[in-house]
C-alpha cells in the first residue's frame, strides 16, 4: 500500500484496502463496512480469498457520506 496521503482524504492513497485495516485507520467498523456494501454504498472485491474495499469507493463514502 502506498503511504502517500491524498489531500482530500485522510486515508493513504491505495487501489484497495483490506476490511480489517480500515477500522484501524479510523474508518468504519467491519460490521458497518459489510452493511454499507450490502446497501450499495461501498464496492467490495474478492481477490485471492481476501475481501478488499475498492479505494475510490471508500474515499468517496468518507468524503460524501452514504448519499
C-alpha positions as CSV (number, residue, x, y, z in Angstrom):
1,X,0.0,0.0,0.0
2,X,1.2,3.4,-0.9
3,X,1.8,5.6,2.2
4,X,1.2,8.9,0.3
5,X,-1.8,10.8,1.8
6,X,-4.4,12.2,-0.6
7,X,-5.1,15.9,0.0
8,X,-8.9,15.3,0.1
9,X,-8.9,12.3,2.3
10,X,-7.0,11.3,5.5
11,X,-6.6,7.7,4.1
12,X,-3.4,6.7,2.3
13,X,-3.9,6.5,-1.5
14,X,-4.4,2.9,-2.4
15,X,-6.3,0.9,-5.0
16,X,-7.9,-1.2,-2.3
17,X,-7.9,-1.7,1.4
18,X,-8.3,-4.9,3.5
19,X,-11.5,-4.9,5.5
20,X,-9.5,-5.4,8.7
21,X,-7.2,-2.4,8.2
22,X,-9.9,0.3,7.6
23,X,-11.2,0.4,11.2
24,X,-7.6,0.7,12.4
25,X,-7.2,3.8,10.2
26,X,-10.2,5.5,11.8
27,X,-12.7,4.3,9.2
28,X,-16.0,2.4,9.7
29,X,-16.0,-0.9,11.6
30,X,-16.0,-4.3,9.9
31,X,-19.8,-4.7,10.5
32,X,-20.5,-1.3,9.1
33,X,-18.4,-2.0,6.1
34,X,-20.4,-5.1,5.2
35,X,-23.7,-3.3,5.8
36,X,-22.6,-0.4,3.6
37,X,-21.5,-2.8,0.8
38,X,-24.8,-4.7,1.1
39,X,-26.7,-1.4,0.7
40,X,-24.6,-0.5,-2.4
41,X,-22.6,2.3,-0.7
42,X,-19.2,0.5,-0.8
43,X,-17.7,-1.7,-3.5
44,X,-16.1,-4.9,-2.2
45,X,-13.8,-7.1,-4.4
46,X,-12.7,-10.7,-3.7
47,X,-9.1,-11.3,-4.5
48,X,-7.1,-14.5,-3.6
49,X,-9.6,-15.3,-0.8
50,X,-9.4,-11.8,0.7
51,X,-12.2,-9.3,0.7
52,X,-11.0,-5.8,-0.3
53,X,-12.7,-2.5,-0.3
54,X,-12.2,-0.5,-3.5
55,X,-10.1,2.5,-2.6
56,X,-12.1,5.1,-4.6
57,X,-15.4,3.7,-3.2
58,X,-14.1,4.2,0.4
59,X,-12.7,7.6,-0.2
60,X,-16.0,8.7,-1.9
61,X,-18.0,7.4,1.0
62,X,-15.9,9.2,3.6
63,X,-16.0,12.4,1.6
64,X,-19.6,12.5,0.6
65,X,-21.4,10.2,3.1
66,X,-23.7,7.4,2.0
67,X,-26.0,9.6,-0.2
